[in-house]
Structure formats: C-alpha cells, structure tokens
C-alpha cells in the first residue's frame, strides 16, 4: 500500500521509475546535458589553469594577451602555439588543459594529415574539413541542439497550452474561429518561409527559434483543446462553477492540472522532433549561422567528403543516441501516465 | 432435469496477483434462469466474461462444463480460442449493459445480425438478411424491415436493447449470459425488456444467467439466485426461499437495503425557493442547408413552477431526457432560462460577479462520485475551496478546522482515515467520495442543496447510508433539498413533495406519499408500478 498522500503526479513518477529503460535513459540524458552545459571545462583550447612565473591565471574565464606569457603581440593568446607551449612548460610554469584540448572553433594547424584528418592521438575523432576537432564540434553541437530543442519545446508548449485552453474552455464561436485560423496558419509553407526569411534577415539562432515556434504549437494545441473540451463538462467543474469560482480560477485550479497529460507525454517526442528539425535545417544550410557548431552541418560535411567516414559515423551515432534516449523516455512517460495501467 | 447445462466447479479468475473470483461453484439447468446478484466489484461480470474466454488479461482456474445435447461435455476453461469461437454466439451468447457501445456504430442493425447468421449458420447474404428481419420482428420492434437498415444511434435505448437481444438470440443459443440487461434503460422500459427475455427464453427453452445488482429484477425473473460477495458465492437457492428466509448475513443486508422513509416533518414556513414558469431552450442545428443560417430550438423544460420551504425536500422524478437535470442547472444559475426564480429575496443576475453571494446559498451534489471530484486536488483543497472563495479573510488554521468539522459531519474523520486532509480522491470508495462531495457543498452553509441523482451510482447498501446521512443533515441544518432522481424508491424515502416530469413538462405534483399511493397521471402510475409497489407499501 502506497503512502496515503501520493498525488497522481507522484504515482506517475513511481510508475516511470519502474520502467528501467526509460529511467536510465533519463539519467543518462540528464548527465549528458549537464556535461555539455559545462562543455568549456571538458573541451577547450584554453587551459583551465595556468601557473606562470609564480602567478595563477584562469584562461577559461579571462582572455589574456600573448604578452602576459612572453609573446610579442597584444592579441589573445593561442595556447596551441609551440612557442607559448614552450614558455608554459619552462621553469616552474605549468598549465592544466581540458580533457579535450580543443574548442569548437579551434583549427589544428599542426595536423599530420591534410584536412579532414582521420582519428589520431591528437584529435580523438579526427578533424572536419576545416581542421576543427570533431569531438569538440560534437560536444558543442549537442549542446546547441539540446538547448535549442528545450527552448523550442518550451515556447511550443506555452503557445499550445494557451491557445488550446482558450479554444477548449470557451468553445462555441471562439473555438470555431480559432480552428479556422489554425487551418489557414497550418497550411502556410513553413520551409519556404524559412528560406525567404533566411535570405532577408541575417541568420541567427534566435530568429530560427522564433520562426519555428510560430509553427510548432499547432499539434499540441489540438490535444490540449480536446482535453479541455472533455474536462470542462466534468461534474467537478460544474461544482466549482456552482461554488462561484471565476473562469480564470476554474481553468487554473481545476481544468488545467487535469489536462496536462498529453503535454507531458509529448515533451520528449517534441524535443526529439525539435532536434531533428534543427539538424535538417542545418543540413540544408538554412539553420544556424555559419561557424556555429551544429550536428546538421557536420552531417552535410560528411555527405560532401564521403571518404571521411569518421565525420558521418560519429555524428550519426550522437544524433541517433540522443533521439533514442528521448524516445525511450517518451515511451516510459506515456506508460507512466496511461490511466489504464494498474498502479500499485 | 437430468444433468445441468453448465456446471462451474471451483471457478477462479485472477488479474495479476489479485484474485477476483475465488473458486465458485454453480450450475444452470436446461432452460433454467439463474440470477447472479452482488454489488459492484463482487466479480459477477468477470465470472460471465470468463465463461466465454472474454475476460482480458485474466488467468482462470477450475472447470466450467458445458453439456450440449448432442455432444460430449466440454470444459470452457480448457478450450482453445478456436473452439471457444465456435461456441460463442451459436451456443452461448451474451448481452451487455450498454447497448450503445455494444453495437457497432458503422453497421446497420440488420447487417450486424446477418453477420452472425452468415458466420455461424452459413446462410447466404440474402437468407441471412431475411432471417435478421425475422429475429428483429420476434423482439417486438415495430417495422422490423425499416429498422434493420437503421444504425445504432437512430434507435431509442429500448430498441437498441431489443436489437442486442435479437443479435444474441439469432442462432438460438442454449445459454444466454445477460449482464445487467436493463440497468441502462429507463424504468418503464425495464419491465418490457424483462418480459421479452422471459418470453423468448420459454420459446427457445434457453438457459439464462442473469447478472444484476437489482433485487426486484431477480424476484420477477429468475428461478434460482446466487448471491456473490467479494468473489465468493455466499448463498444459493430458489428465489422464493432466499428472499423469504435469507440465511447469510450479507443476503439479509442486501434485502434490507431498501431505503426507509425517515424524513422529518417539515414545519410550515414560507417557501425559500420560488420558481415560476421556468423554461429552458437549447439551440439545436436544424437539418439541411437552412440549419446553417437559422438554428432551431429544443424546449428542454416547459414552464415548470415549483417552490421549496426550508427543511423540505422536493423530489423531481422522471426518465432520462425528461428535463429534470436541465431544470436543476437552471435553478443553480448555470443554464440560461426564461421565467422567474426567487431564492430568498434574490434572483440570478446576468453578471457572474453579481451572483457570488447567492452561490454560497445554493449548492449542488452530482451523481457520479468519480467525475465530481478533481483527481488532482487533495480533500482539503476540494472541501476548502468554497471557504477560500466566500471567506477569503479566513485564517488557514480556522479554515482547516472548519473543513475537518464539516467532514466529520458527513461521517469522515481523521481517526478513520489518517492524514484525511492530504489524501486524494482515488483513495476513497464511491460512497466516501459522495460524502466528500456533500461536505464540499455544505462547507459554505448553503440554504438549498440540489441533489442530482445523488445515489444512482452507488451500491444499494451504500445508497441507504448516504440517504440517511442526507436526512440527518436536513434535520440538523433545516436544509432545503431539490432531489432529482429517476428512482421512485429514493423519492419515497426522502421527499416531502414530489413533481413528476415527462418530456420537459410537469405532469403531476403533490405531497410525496399521496402521489405515490394514488397516482392520477397514467405516466406516474406506470412509474410507481414498475418500481414494485408491494415493496413500497410494506416500507411505507
């Protein structure tokens, strides 16, 4: 027998935890996200900590000019420069580098092979066609994808819940008008709009987020609308109305909490759809601005230099792994929230 | 009767590690009518489903021997899916409680019956269609040829149930499993369907296993009765013997659960609620192109007038679709209406904000205890909500005490349920949920309580407890009740005055006992008769 005060949410969480695959996927995914959020500590061309002539420096946080370390210029230090390396090793000086000593934009000028170079001891996964370290690209690309997907999911959920709630709760003419609007809005050619906009405006991640958000809320809105239509005529809503609660209070306290099941169930699937959308747009060259680390751009490189198998293969593994984790989580979540599943 | 048609030995059904039917024995002779009686959750429906291998996800044990005339006895529990398939429909048929969901909405009634005949008896399509029409004619449906082409939604509830029966009996099965065949129907139809079943049962000399919670039905229909409690058969015998000399305590409790009249005499007082000529119209879409431009209207309540004094109960009785629930919604101010309603000295205003004071005075308890409590709120939030709305200045501590006090008034205490306030509705049974719903209404100390079928979804024994709770509360608080029900027994137990509604009109009104004893309108007479007057007379 469960503790007497288990809310439906907590019971769902308990059922979710019982699904081993989904639960471990969640743990692994969260770990990966946290690691990628701290990507600067994992993969960086600047050392984490430098001791030079008795003084401590934090190149991760602060950009030091070359002169500090005995160089000739006022420009930012290139810590891969053999001269600087030499200075940092002399005397009592030392430097701690990140596990993967490359940033997303660092070009390895000292590779032994022409770019793209195959996996070596220097570049664990090889380099891309501009000589950038592939592992660093993947770590930062993963971070961009996940953050973008989170943001897109958030805006999509907000818009979807709000519009669905308005349609479902008020029904009638409001619903009718909104439905027609959605039909018109949904029939706009999204891809063409993206191409046109990316030609008119300078491409940026936030522009992409806004454009995709504008079209990403409709599917969810339909589900929320259906839930609201069902729940608003439940007896507890009528009782609340007889009690004298206002529409706002009824929506917020009674209908909304009981209508969020499809929203929660769809979260992981929406995230994987968002990641996939960003990747495809990048693949087509319509996505994030050039120079931003991105999985789609790597895939496109892989397509262009088909001999460089390490590019396509590792990107493919990262992408499929991410989407699989999200799908496992989604499956587990769907089972956990399924009202037909017995809960004990 | 040589050997029984069906003989169940130690029949056990379990879902996962939960055993629902715990080794029951029963037998049904050729052409015999056995009733399986019990409250919800006693395992009676699962028993019937498992006989046909239809209980999904269940594991069964024990034996159920079916002895057909020209063949060896077969153990239904040991048959393969294929062998069961051959039996279903042709030798053992089933009818379900809710004919609307048991009939396929996309096929006409005739097609569905013909399909059974084509599959089971190998008739050609034309022959099967003709036979289907004959089957429908047997069940007394008017114009069977036209009805055979109708779809489920085009038929009335009674016609649908007749069509279901026609379908089940198409191949003249030896055994019919009838799962609550009349529960979803209006009282006036129940008698007719029961008669039909009796007649067809005799004609085909078919055995019937009737599953029901309704003791009246058993008394009228069955030869023998088996009483089930929590997966066990506790008593078993001829109907007359079990009803006159029940042996098991549970049977006695079931038989005694007919609600008794215990209402307080109402002191004469000026009416608190006065409604004059209340009409409610719904807009409906008219058929065809014209409907796009000009909506039609449907008169759900036609000029109903009523008044209720403090401490009094007005019972409104009628069948589904008679407009009684719509009338209640109108009086609650949740449904636009025409006419005059005075509650105390006030009436509903157009603006929601103007109604707040009046909302406190009029509260409601709904029928279904499962949909009337939000599953994501704790008991404290549910019951305390009214206080938060109407007494926003009340301190949290005081509010909690008021909630606890009200819950105690309806018979729910922390001693019984530790951590009562923090519990969620799913942890309570139907009767307890209904008590929470009553507490939610009472916490704001209303003057009028609208009870919309407050006990229809509850088991008979629980029904009796809830009714006596309502009577006690009325006596203590001088509450006015507007009691909406289809059940004449509930009216008999609770109401001071009664109002009979049919098709939106009030057809009869008056003091409850007088109307029930000497109904003047033919419709009222029919209602009272189908509710088994003999029992009423004994209780009254």
Interface residues (C-beta under 8 A of the other chain):
Chain A: X4 X5 X6 X7 X8 X9 X234 X235 X236 X238 X239 X240 X241 X242 X243 X244 X245 X246 X247 X249 X253 X254 X257 X258 X342
Chain B: X16 X329 X332 X333 X334 X352 X355 X356 X359 X360 X362 X363 X364 X366 X367 X368 X371 X372 X373 X374 X375 X376 X377 X378 X385 X386 X389 X390 X417 X418 X419 X422 X423 X424 X426 X427 X437 X440 X441 X444
